[in-house]
């Protein structure tokens, strides 16, 4: 499966695109260098297929590359980071 994670800055969200269709999103707000993520959602027909995990992986890689941190308000995003201790350095203090 080919997919792309992109930062749609105009809509303040990261998007997971599969076959030219957005299937998962992570809304965000910016506070300095911290990206606050209140919500991550996946299209109903794509749930349970790891789409949100692919989205978070791409998002965290992008944040790392831009020297940003994350404040995950969304329970899924918080759990994803807990399950990936290599990314805990990205947590805003």
Secondary structure, 3 states (H helix, E strand, C coil): CCEEEEEEHHHCEEEEEECCEEEEEEEEEEECCEEEEEEEEECHHHCCCCHHHHHHHHHHHHHHHCCCEEEECCHHHHHHHHHCHHHHHHECC
